[in-house]
Amino acid sequence: MRILLARPRPDRRSIALQRFMISEPLELEIVAAHLQKRGHTVDVVDLILERRPLKWFVGRNRYDLVGLTGYINHVQVVKQLARDVKAVSPGTLVVVGGVHAEVVPTDFVDPAVDHVLWANGAVTLGEIASGLPAAEAACLPGVWGSGKARPTAAHPRGMLPDRAVTAKYRDRYRCVYHDRCATIKTSYGCPLTCRHCFCAQIAPYEERDLDEVMDELGQVAEPHVLIVDDYFLSRPARIRAFCDALDARGITKRFIAFGRANYVVAHPEDITVLADHGLDALFVGIEPIESGELSDLDAATSVELNVRAARVLEAAGVQCYSTLVTGEDWSREDFDGLAGFLYQLGHPMVTIQPITPLPGTPLYVDVKDRVTLPRSQSERWDMAHLTFQPTALSPRAYYWALLKTYCKTSVNPSQRRYVSSRYGPRAYLRVLRGHLGVAWQYLTLILRPA
């Protein structure tokens, strides 16, 4: 078969992360490699970076199958892309997969979508591409169907990505201030069961063989590598083994990874070792902070823990990227307290998000009666729009408080000087444009709320 795999561009109304980072579509590169081994011809189109629409590519090449992926804020975009494909080439199969399709497959049900993959995407797509009749393909365990039992999910063991399929885009993949950045996973899933996250809902946690990881790293040309594990800081032995493997292969990269504050505080020596082996920045997930918690830092364990984590990272020379989650009951005093808290962190790059109970998570089940944002407005399920009615502020006032706090802490003069000196004026100006774009979107919400 001739197959096209595409990553969508978010709706222009989404407050999208792509203003600050565009990572390579690793999942599509893994699927492409698997399909190529089965004898198929595969192209990958990254619509975030393409100027031409998807239907131009389909009309030019008349693909037998088009595979689409996306997150919750892409739902309506993906459905429209499927309709565009069918309008140009009615006989082309359209298959949708990805994380959100695995957790909430019903969101992608549409006459233009032939199959939704809810488990074992690469293998299942390979079976569909083998030429199975539509009725037989619909019966595959990995294809969603009403009333079907969810199959046991498995990770793509032994499947290395084919990065050649994204060759024309690679110079534009970046992570915040880190240009020319590749992406890799050293483990799959997460052993934790956080109620606001659906990582543990997909498949069990599993660490990749480090020899295989090093084989993949050895093929990466980019100087920066984003490690997208949900649980990279898992245990000291694994961290030391990773660093030893880098030494044994002579691999020198600058790494960006995700980690938890409690691990950073409990194992500062591991952070030092990682920094010596190229760790340049760490995204530290911060749990939702309760209203009033910031007024007493001594009593607020989670807040104090994150202050300590930021200081450990700063001492090791590792940039701290933080995400702070604000609640529906936050007041002006809470946002003022947040600004005071952030001043303690030195120079972290902070993203401030209103709490978003994602469908498919236990948190959503608990609070769905209080969710006011319609699911049909998927472009607003972007971790930046309000999904609830604030209880202490109006929506306009809440957005204004978010924007004001963000400007006072993340783009203040001291922070601007620090960023420019550490990463250079070019990276600073690029991210500044992203900041201004987000600020404009929030101002639009304040002036013309939907």
C-alpha positions as CSV (number, residue, x, y, z in Angstrom):
1,M,0.0,0.0,0.0
2,R,0.9,3.6,-0.4
3,I,0.3,5.2,3.0
4,L,0.4,8.7,4.3
5,L,0.7,9.5,8.1
6,A,-0.1,13.0,9.2
7,R,0.1,15.1,12.4
8,P,-2.5,17.8,12.5
9,R,-2.0,21.5,13.2
10,P,-4.1,22.6,16.1
11,D,-7.1,24.8,15.6
12,R,-6.1,28.5,15.5
13,R,-8.3,29.0,18.6
14,S,-6.2,26.6,20.7
15,I,-3.6,28.1,22.9
16,A,-1.1,25.7,21.6
17,L,2.2,24.5,22.9
18,Q,3.7,24.7,19.4
19,R,4.4,28.4,20.0
20,F,7.2,27.2,22.3
21,M,8.1,23.6,21.2
22,I,7.5,21.4,18.2
23,S,8.8,17.9,18.9
24,E,9.2,15.4,16.2
25,P,6.2,13.1,15.7
26,L,8.0,10.1,17.2
27,E,4.9,7.9,17.2
28,L,4.4,8.4,13.4
29,E,8.1,7.6,12.8
30,I,7.8,4.3,14.7
31,V,4.6,3.4,12.8
32,A,6.3,4.3,9.5
33,A,9.3,2.1,10.2
34,H,7.0,-0.9,11.1
35,L,4.9,-0.4,7.9
36,Q,8.0,-0.1,5.7
37,K,9.3,-3.4,7.1
38,R,6.0,-4.9,5.9
39,G,6.6,-3.7,2.4
40,H,4.5,-0.5,2.3
41,T,5.6,2.9,1.0
42,V,5.1,5.5,3.7
43,D,5.2,9.3,3.7
44,V,4.9,11.5,6.8
45,V,3.4,15.0,6.6
46,D,3.8,17.3,9.6
47,L,0.9,19.8,9.1
48,I,2.3,22.0,11.9
49,L,5.1,22.9,9.6
50,E,3.6,22.4,6.2
51,R,2.1,25.3,4.3
52,R,0.0,23.0,2.0
53,P,-3.1,21.4,3.3
54,L,-3.5,17.6,3.7
55,K,-5.9,17.3,0.7
56,W,-3.1,18.7,-1.6
57,F,-0.9,15.7,-0.7
58,V,-3.8,13.2,-1.0
59,G,-4.9,14.6,-4.4
60,R,-1.3,14.5,-5.7
61,N,-0.5,10.9,-4.7
62,R,-3.9,9.1,-4.2
63,Y,-2.9,7.2,-1.1
64,D,-4.5,3.9,-0.2
65,L,-4.5,4.7,3.5
66,V,-4.2,7.9,5.5
67,G,-3.4,7.7,9.2
68,L,-4.1,10.6,11.5
69,T,-3.1,11.2,15.1
70,G,-3.9,13.9,17.7
71,Y,-4.7,14.9,21.2
72,I,-8.0,16.0,22.7
73,N,-7.8,19.5,21.3
74,H,-7.4,18.1,17.8
75,V,-10.6,16.1,17.8
76,Q,-12.6,18.4,15.5
77,V,-9.5,19.1,13.4
78,V,-8.9,15.4,12.8
79,K,-12.5,14.8,11.8
80,Q,-12.3,17.7,9.3
81,L,-9.1,16.3,7.9
82,A,-10.8,12.9,7.4
83,R,-13.6,14.6,5.5
84,D,-11.1,16.4,3.3
85,V,-9.4,13.1,2.5
86,K,-12.7,11.5,1.5
87,A,-13.7,14.5,-0.6
88,V,-10.5,14.2,-2.7
89,S,-10.1,10.4,-2.7
90,P,-13.3,8.6,-1.5
91,G,-11.7,5.2,-1.7
92,T,-8.8,6.0,0.6
93,L,-9.0,4.4,4.1
94,V,-8.8,6.9,7.0
95,V,-7.6,5.5,10.3
96,V,-7.2,7.6,13.5
97,G,-4.9,6.7,16.4
98,G,-2.8,8.3,19.1
99,V,-3.1,8.8,22.8
100,H,-6.5,10.3,22.9
101,A,-8.0,7.8,20.5
102,E,-6.7,5.0,22.9
103,V,-8.4,6.6,25.9
104,V,-11.6,8.1,24.5
105,P,-12.0,6.4,21.0
106,T,-15.6,7.5,20.7
107,D,-14.5,11.1,20.3
108,F,-13.3,10.3,16.8
109,V,-16.4,8.5,15.5
110,D,-17.3,10.1,12.2
111,P,-18.6,8.9,8.8
112,A,-15.3,9.9,7.2
113,V,-13.2,7.8,9.7
114,D,-13.0,4.1,8.8
115,H,-11.3,2.8,11.9
116,V,-10.2,4.2,15.3
117,L,-7.3,2.5,16.9
118,W,-7.6,2.1,20.7
119,A,-4.7,-0.4,21.3
120,N,-1.4,-1.5,19.8
121,G,-1.5,1.2,17.1
122,A,1.5,0.2,15.0
123,V,0.7,-3.5,14.9
124,T,-3.0,-2.9,14.3
125,L,-2.4,-0.5,11.5
126,G,0.0,-3.0,9.9
127,E,-2.8,-5.6,10.0
128,I,-5.3,-3.2,8.4
129,A,-2.8,-2.3,5.7
130,S,-2.4,-6.0,4.8
131,G,-5.5,-5.7,2.7
132,L,-8.1,-7.0,5.1
133,P,-11.7,-6.4,4.0
134,A,-13.4,-3.6,6.0
135,A,-15.5,-6.0,8.0
136,E,-12.5,-8.1,9.1
137,A,-10.5,-5.1,9.9
138,A,-13.3,-3.8,12.2
139,C,-13.0,-7.1,14.1
140,L,-9.3,-6.7,15.0
141,P,-8.8,-6.4,18.7
142,G,-7.0,-3.0,18.4
143,V,-9.8,-1.4,16.4
144,W,-12.5,0.2,18.5
145,G,-16.0,-1.0,18.2
146,S,-19.2,-0.5,20.2
147,G,-19.5,-3.2,22.8
148,K,-16.0,-4.6,22.2
149,A,-13.8,-5.4,25.2
150,R,-10.6,-3.4,25.3
151,P,-7.7,-5.7,24.5
152,T,-4.5,-5.9,26.4
153,A,-2.2,-3.1,25.3
154,A,1.5,-3.8,24.5
155,H,4.3,-1.4,23.9
156,P,6.2,-1.3,20.6
157,R,9.1,-3.4,21.7
158,G,12.0,-3.5,19.2
159,M,10.4,-0.9,16.9
160,L,12.9,1.9,16.3
161,P,11.7,5.0,14.5
162,D,12.6,5.9,10.9
163,R,13.7,9.5,11.3
164,A,14.4,9.8,7.5
165,V,10.6,10.2,6.9
166,T,10.8,13.6,8.7
167,A,14.1,14.7,7.1
168,K,12.7,17.9,5.6
169,Y,11.3,19.1,8.9
170,R,14.1,18.1,11.3
171,D,15.9,21.5,11.5
172,R,12.6,23.0,12.8
173,Y,12.0,20.6,15.7
174,R,12.7,22.4,19.0
175,C,12.0,22.4,22.7
176,V,11.5,25.9,24.2
177,Y,15.0,27.4,24.0
178,H,16.7,24.3,22.6
179,D,16.9,24.3,18.8
180,R,17.4,21.2,16.6
181,C,15.9,18.8,19.1
182,A,15.1,15.1,18.6
183,T,12.8,13.0,20.7
184,I,13.3,9.6,22.4
185,K,11.6,7.4,24.9
186,T,13.6,5.2,27.4
187,S,10.5,3.8,28.9
188,Y,6.8,3.4,28.3
189,G,3.8,4.3,30.5
190,C,3.9,5.3,34.1
191,P,3.6,3.2,37.3
192,L,1.8,6.0,39.2
193,T,-1.9,6.4,39.3
194,C,-2.4,10.2,39.5
195,R,-6.1,11.0,39.2
196,H,-5.6,13.8,36.7
197,C,-3.4,11.9,34.2
198,F,-4.3,9.1,31.8
199,C,-0.7,7.8,31.2
200,A,-1.4,4.8,33.4
201,Q,-4.7,4.2,31.6
202,I,-3.0,3.1,28.4
203,A,-0.5,0.4,29.1
204,P,1.7,-0.9,32.0
205,Y,5.0,0.8,32.8
206,E,7.9,-0.8,31.1
207,E,11.6,0.2,30.8
208,R,13.3,-0.1,27.4
209,D,16.5,-2.1,27.1
210,L,19.3,0.5,27.4
211,D,21.4,-1.1,24.7
212,E,18.5,-0.5,22.3
213,V,18.1,3.1,23.6
214,M,21.8,3.7,22.9
215,D,21.5,2.2,19.5
216,E,18.7,4.7,18.7
217,L,20.6,7.6,20.3
218,G,23.6,6.8,18.2
219,Q,21.6,7.5,15.1
220,V,20.3,10.9,16.2
221,A,22.0,13.8,14.5
222,E,20.5,16.6,16.5
223,P,22.5,18.0,19.5
224,H,19.5,18.2,21.8
225,V,17.3,15.3,22.8
226,L,13.9,15.5,24.5
227,I,13.3,12.4,26.6
228,V,9.5,12.1,26.7
229,D,9.2,9.4,29.3
230,D,6.4,9.9,31.7
231,Y,8.6,8.5,34.5
232,F,12.3,9.1,33.5
233,L,13.4,9.7,37.1
234,S,12.4,6.2,38.2
235,R,15.1,4.9,40.5
236,P,18.8,5.7,41.1
237,A,20.1,2.4,39.6
238,R,18.3,3.1,36.3
239,I,19.7,6.7,36.2
240,R,23.3,5.5,36.9
241,A,22.9,2.7,34.3
242,F,21.7,5.3,31.7
243,C,24.7,7.5,32.4
244,D,27.1,4.5,32.3
245,A,25.7,3.5,28.9
246,L,26.3,7.0,27.6
247,D,29.9,6.8,28.7
248,A,30.4,3.4,27.2
249,R,29.1,4.5,23.8
250,G,30.8,7.9,23.9
251,I,27.4,9.7,23.3
252,T,27.3,13.4,24.2
253,K,24.0,15.1,23.8
254,R,22.2,17.9,25.7
255,F,19.1,16.3,27.2
256,I,15.7,17.7,28.3
257,A,13.5,15.4,30.4
258,F,10.5,15.2,32.7
259,G,10.7,14.4,36.4
260,R,8.9,14.7,39.7
261,A,9.9,17.2,42.4
262,N,10.0,14.5,45.2
263,Y,12.7,12.5,43.3
264,V,14.8,15.6,42.6
265,V,14.7,16.5,46.3
266,A,15.4,12.9,47.5
267,H,18.2,12.2,45.1
268,P,20.1,15.5,44.4
269,E,23.2,13.4,43.6
270,D,21.4,11.8,40.6
271,I,20.7,15.3,39.3
272,T,24.3,16.2,39.5
273,V,25.3,13.0,37.7
274,L,22.7,13.6,35.0
275,A,23.9,17.2,34.6
276,D,27.5,15.9,34.1
277,H,26.1,13.7,31.3
278,G,24.3,16.4,29.5
279,L,21.0,17.0,31.3
280,D,20.3,20.6,30.4
281,A,16.7,21.1,31.6
282,L,14.0,19.3,33.5
283,F,10.2,19.7,33.3
284,V,9.0,19.4,36.9
285,G,5.3,18.6,37.2
286,I,3.6,20.4,40.0
287,E,0.4,19.1,41.5
288,P,-2.7,21.4,41.6
289,I,-2.3,23.9,44.5
290,E,-5.3,24.4,46.7
291,S,-6.8,27.9,47.3
292,G,-5.0,29.5,50.3
293,E,-2.1,27.1,50.3
294,L,0.3,29.7,49.2
295,S,-0.4,31.9,52.2
296,D,1.5,29.6,54.5
297,L,4.6,28.1,52.8
298,D,5.7,26.3,55.9
299,A,2.5,24.3,56.1
300,A,2.2,23.8,52.3
301,T,4.3,20.7,51.8
302,S,3.8,20.4,48.0
303,V,4.7,24.0,47.5
304,E,7.8,23.8,49.7
305,L,8.9,20.6,48.0
306,N,8.9,22.3,44.6
307,V,10.9,25.3,45.9
308,R,13.5,22.8,47.1
309,A,13.5,20.9,43.8
310,A,14.0,24.1,41.8
311,R,17.0,25.0,44.1
312,V,18.5,21.5,43.6
313,L,18.2,21.9,39.8
314,E,19.7,25.4,39.9
315,A,22.6,24.3,42.0
316,A,23.4,21.5,39.4
317,G,23.1,24.0,36.5
318,V,19.9,22.4,35.2
319,Q,17.2,24.6,33.9
320,C,13.8,24.1,35.7
321,Y,10.7,24.1,33.6
322,S,7.7,24.1,35.8
323,T,3.9,23.7,35.3
324,L,1.7,25.2,38.0
325,V,-2.0,24.3,38.0
326,T,-4.6,26.7,39.4
327,G,-7.9,25.6,40.8
328,E,-11.5,26.7,40.1
329,D,-11.8,28.4,43.5
330,W,-8.8,30.7,43.1
331,S,-9.1,34.3,44.1
332,R,-7.0,37.4,43.3
333,E,-5.2,36.9,46.6
334,D,-4.3,33.4,45.5
335,F,-2.8,34.6,42.2
336,D,-0.9,37.3,44.1
337,G,0.5,34.6,46.4
338,L,1.5,32.6,43.4
339,A,3.6,35.5,42.1
340,G,5.4,35.6,45.5
341,F,6.0,31.9,45.4
342,L,7.5,32.0,42.0
343,Y,10.0,34.7,43.0
344,Q,11.5,32.0,45.3
345,L,12.4,29.7,42.5
346,G,15.2,31.7,41.0
347,H,14.9,31.4,37.2
348,P,12.4,28.6,36.4
349,M,10.4,28.8,33.1
350,V,6.9,28.5,34.4
351,T,3.7,27.6,32.7
352,I,0.5,28.5,34.6
353,Q,-2.6,26.4,33.7
354,P,-6.1,26.2,35.0
355,I,-6.9,22.7,36.1
356,T,-8.3,20.6,33.3
357,P,-10.0,17.3,34.1
358,L,-9.2,15.3,31.0
359,P,-11.9,12.9,29.8
360,G,-10.7,9.3,30.4
361,T,-9.1,10.1,33.8
362,P,-10.5,9.4,37.3
363,L,-10.5,13.1,38.0
364,Y,-12.9,13.7,35.1
365,V,-15.3,11.1,36.4
366,D,-15.3,12.8,39.8
367,V,-15.9,16.3,38.6
368,K,-17.7,16.0,35.2
369,D,-20.9,17.5,36.7
370,R,-19.0,20.7,37.3
371,V,-17.4,20.9,33.8
372,T,-18.9,23.7,31.8
373,L,-16.8,23.6,28.6
374,P,-18.7,21.6,26.0
375,R,-16.8,18.6,24.7
376,S,-17.7,19.7,21.2
377,Q,-15.4,22.7,21.6
378,S,-12.4,20.4,21.5
379,E,-10.1,23.2,20.4
380,R,-10.5,24.8,23.9
381,W,-9.5,21.6,25.7
382,D,-5.9,22.7,25.5
383,M,-4.9,22.9,29.2
384,A,-5.1,26.7,28.9
385,H,-8.8,27.5,28.5
386,L,-11.2,27.3,31.5
387,T,-13.2,24.0,31.5
388,F,-15.2,25.1,34.6
389,Q,-17.0,28.2,35.9
390,P,-14.6,29.9,38.4
391,T,-16.2,30.3,41.9
392,A,-14.3,33.3,43.2
393,L,-13.8,35.3,40.0
394,S,-15.5,35.9,36.7
395,P,-14.0,34.1,33.7
396,R,-12.6,37.4,32.4
397,A,-11.1,38.2,35.8
398,Y,-9.6,34.7,36.0
399,Y,-8.0,35.0,32.6
400,W,-6.7,38.4,33.5
401,A,-5.2,37.1,36.8
402,L,-3.5,34.2,34.9
403,L,-2.1,36.6,32.3
404,K,-0.9,39.2,34.9
405,T,0.8,36.5,37.0
406,Y,2.5,35.0,34.0
407,C,3.8,38.4,32.9
408,K,5.0,39.3,36.3
409,T,7.0,36.1,36.7
410,S,8.0,34.5,33.5
411,V,8.6,37.6,31.2
412,N,9.8,40.2,33.8
413,P,13.0,42.1,33.0
414,S,15.2,39.9,35.2
415,Q,13.9,36.8,33.5
416,R,14.4,38.3,30.1
417,R,18.1,39.2,30.9
418,Y,18.7,35.7,32.3
419,V,17.2,33.9,29.2
420,S,19.0,36.1,26.7
421,S,22.4,35.5,28.5
422,R,21.9,31.7,28.8
423,Y,20.4,30.8,25.5
424,G,21.3,33.8,23.2
425,P,19.2,36.5,21.7
426,R,17.9,34.4,18.8
427,A,16.3,31.8,21.0
428,Y,15.0,34.5,23.3
429,L,13.3,36.4,20.5
430,R,11.7,33.3,19.1
431,V,10.2,32.3,22.5
432,L,9.3,36.0,23.1
433,R,7.1,35.9,20.0
434,G,5.5,32.8,21.5
435,H,4.8,34.7,24.7
436,L,3.3,37.6,22.8
437,G,1.1,35.3,20.8
438,V,-0.3,33.6,23.9
439,A,-0.8,36.9,25.6
440,W,-2.8,38.1,22.7
441,Q,-5.0,35.0,22.8
442,Y,-5.7,35.6,26.5
443,L,-6.4,39.3,25.9
444,T,-8.9,38.2,23.2
445,L,-10.6,35.9,25.8
446,I,-10.8,38.8,28.2
447,L,-12.2,41.3,25.7
448,R,-14.4,38.9,23.8
449,P,-15.1,35.9,25.9
450,A,-16.8,33.1,24.0
